[in-house]
């Protein structure tokens, strides 16, 4: 989730994976995949930076988990799917 600010200075968290597009005219408007629209005080560049930082954080957590659940296939041999030859 990323935290953005409405025009009345209230903050809310939004799932960046559900943002379809971002408009700037002159306010920054987040258009969600379900058609909902949110006008925020952050600039286009700030919203994009927040999304990039969020995704980098999620990937970093996956690689640093080290418990074999995500990103560490060597510790989970049961998770490997054996390959079968294709029938022609």
C-alpha positions in Angstrom: 0.0 0.0 0.0 1.1 3.5 -0.7 0.0 6.6 1.3 -1.3 9.5 -0.6 -3.0 12.8 0.4 -6.4 14.1 -0.6 -6.9 17.8 -1.3 -8.3 18.3 2.2 -5.0 17.0 3.7 -6.4 13.7 4.9 -4.2 10.7 4.0 -5.2 7.3 2.9 -3.5 4.1 1.7 -4.2 2.7 -1.7 -3.1 -0.5 -3.4 -0.9 0.6 -6.3 -1.6 -2.6 -8.2 -5.2 -1.4 -8.7 -4.2 1.9 -10.3 -5.1 1.8 -14.0 -3.7 5.3 -14.9 -2.7 8.6 -13.5 -3.9 12.0 -15.0 -2.5 15.4 -14.3 -4.9 18.2 -15.3 -3.9 20.3 -13.2 -4.5 18.0 -10.1 -3.1 14.5 -10.0 -6.0 12.0 -10.4 -5.6 8.3 -9.8 -8.0 6.3 -11.9 -8.5 2.8 -10.5 -9.3 -0.4 -12.4 -12.9 -0.3 -11.1 -13.4 3.3 -12.4 -13.0 5.0 -9.0 -11.1 8.3 -9.1 -9.0 9.9 -6.4 -7.6 13.4 -6.6 -4.4 13.7 -4.6 -1.9 16.5 -3.8 1.2 14.5 -4.8 2.7 15.1 -8.2 2.8 12.5 -10.9 6.5 11.9 -10.3 5.9 11.5 -6.5 3.2 8.9 -7.1 5.4 7.0 -9.5 8.3 7.1 -7.0 6.0 5.8 -4.2 4.9 3.0 -6.4 8.4 2.1 -7.4 9.6 2.2 -3.7 6.7 0.0 -2.7 7.4 -2.6 -5.3 11.2 -2.5 -4.5 10.3 -3.0 -0.8 8.0 -6.0 -1.6 10.7 -7.6 -3.8 13.3 -7.0 -1.1 11.2 -8.6 1.5 10.7 -11.7 -0.7 14.5 -12.1 -1.2 15.4 -11.4 2.5 12.8 -13.8 3.9 15.3 -16.7 3.8 12.7 -19.1 5.3 12.2 -21.0 2.1 8.8 -19.6 1.5 9.6 -17.2 -1.4 12.7 -16.6 -3.4 14.7 -19.4 -1.9 14.0 -22.6 -4.0 17.1 -24.4 -2.7 15.6 -24.9 0.7 12.3 -26.2 -0.7 13.0 -29.2 -3.0 9.4 -30.3 -2.6 8.4 -27.1 -4.4 10.2 -28.1 -7.6 7.8 -29.4 -10.3 9.4 -32.2 -12.4 9.5 -31.6 -16.1 7.9 -34.2 -18.4 8.8 -34.5 -22.1 6.1 -33.2 -24.5 4.2 -35.6 -26.6 4.2 -34.8 -30.3 
